[in-house]
């Protein structure tokens, strides 16, 4: 709980009563490595904070080699099929733990109660949504403006630990190249 408290404290000051109410709604979930914990077509009922682990967001295909990885989330970040969470409609993608992962989850209904009951709930919700939007926007801009090699170098510089825990086939999908093309990029870099 200390990690999520530190994260939320960096956004806004939270009263003890608001914190107590909020944490009473959180549930810790342990997700084993390689487990898909939200499947295509399921409704996302949770928004979660990653205590430890790595989660992949991807669009499955009949041929697993053609899956499209479009995001990763890490320790001290929120994870959700956020569009499904907001609309309570089926998800068009899946969430998979790439490592053993521990998350603190709150349901859609409980989050609505937090918004209604606490003074800080709406501010935290808005600021968290803004941060998720900025991450998504930056990703889209990078895909439009950077070459695959530049994307790989950026990942390597910003998050070198990624290369230790994320299989290269997911990184190649994430930057939009084949595994062979990524191998050539890695040799050049």
N, C-alpha and C positions, 0 to 999 in steps of 0.2 A: 504493500500500500504506500510505502514511502516514495516510490518512484512516481506514481500517478499524482501524489500530493505535491511533489516538487514540480512536476510538469504544470499542474493547474495553478500552483502558486506563482509560476513564472508568467501566467496570463493575468491573474487577478487575485486580490486578497479574498480569502474565503473565511467566513465566520465558522466557529466551532459547530454551531447547530446545523448550518448548511452542509458542512463536511460530514458530520455524523449521519444526516439524512441521506446524502449522496452515497456514502460508503455502505450504508445498510442495504442498498439496492444492487451493489456489485457482487458478482459471483466469479470465483476463480475457476478457470477451466484449464486442464492440462491436455495438450494436443500432442499425440505421438508423432515422431518424424514420419514424413511422407503421407500423413493422414489428410484426406480432403474433408474439411469440416464445413464447407458449404458447397453443395452441388448445383450444377446447372439446373435451372427451373425451380429451385427452392427459394422461398422468401427469406431474406435476411432479417432475423429478429433481434440481432445484437449489434451494438457497436462495442469494440473491445480495445483495451490498452495492452500492449505487449510488454510483459515483465521481462521475458527473455525469449529468444528464438527469432526465426526468420519465416515470413509468410510470403507465398507467391500468389499473385492474382493472374488467372489465365483463362483463355477460351479453349475448351477441349475440342478435339477433332477425332474422327474415327481412327485416323492414323496418329498415334501419339507423337510421332516425329514432326507432325504439322501443327501441334498445339501452339497457340500464340500467347506468350508470356508478355504482359504489359505493365506489370508492377511488382514491387517487392516492398514489404514493410518490416521494420526491425524493432529491436528493444527501444522502449520509450516513445513509441509511435502508436497512433490509433490505427485500427484495421477494421474494415467492414466492406461489404458490397454496398457501398453507401447509397447508390441510386435505388437499389432494392429496399434498403433500410428506410429511406425517406418516403418512398411511394408505397411500401408494403406490397410490391408486385414481384413476380419471380425474377431471379437473377439471371443475367445473360452470360455469367462467367462463374468460375469456381475459386475457392480459397483453399490453399494447401500449405500445411506446415512443412517446411524444408528441413527443419531441425526439431528436436523436442522443444516445445513451445508452451509457455504459460501466459495466459491472458486473463485480464479482469474484464468481465462483460456486464453490460447493462442492457436490459430489454428495451424495445421501443416504448412499451407501455410505462415501464418504470422511469425512463428518461422524460416522458411527458409529465409524469408526477414531479420529477425534479424541477422541470421548467415551471410548473404551476406553484410549487411549494416553497422553493428557495429564492432568495434574493439574487443569487449569483448565477443560477442555472441558465437563464437565457443568454447572459453574456458569455459564459463558458461555451455553450452550444454554438453561438454565432462565431466566436473566435476560432473554435476548433474547425468548424465548417470552412471558415476563410482559409485556415492553414491547409486543409485538405484540397481546397480549390487551387491555391497557389502552387502546391506540389504538382497537381494535375496539369495546370497551365504551363509550368516550367517544362514538364516532360513533353508536352505537345510541341512547344517551341523548339526544344532540343531536337526532336524528331524531324521537324521541318527545316531546321537551320544547320544541323551538324551532319557530317558524314558518319558512316559506321565507325570508321577509325577514330574520329574525334569523340564519338559517344563512348567508345571503349576506353579511351584515354581519360575521359572525364570520370567515368565510373572508377577506373583504377586509382585516380588521384583522390576523388572524394570519398570513396568507400573501398579501400583496398581489401578489407576483410571479406567483402563480397566474394572475391575470387577464391577464398578458402572454403566457403560454405555453400556456394551456389554452383550447381553443375553448369559446365560451359554451354550445354545445349540450351539451358534456360537463358543464359546471358546472350547467346547468339540470337535467340528468338526476340529477346527484349530490345536488342539494337537493330533488329530487322535484317539479319543476314543468316546464311547457312552456317553450319558448324565448320565446314571447310573454309569458308571465307573468314570466319573468326580465327581459325588456326593461322591463316596467312597474315591477318592483322597482328596477331600476337607475335609472330616471328619478326615482323617489321618493327614492332614497338619493343 
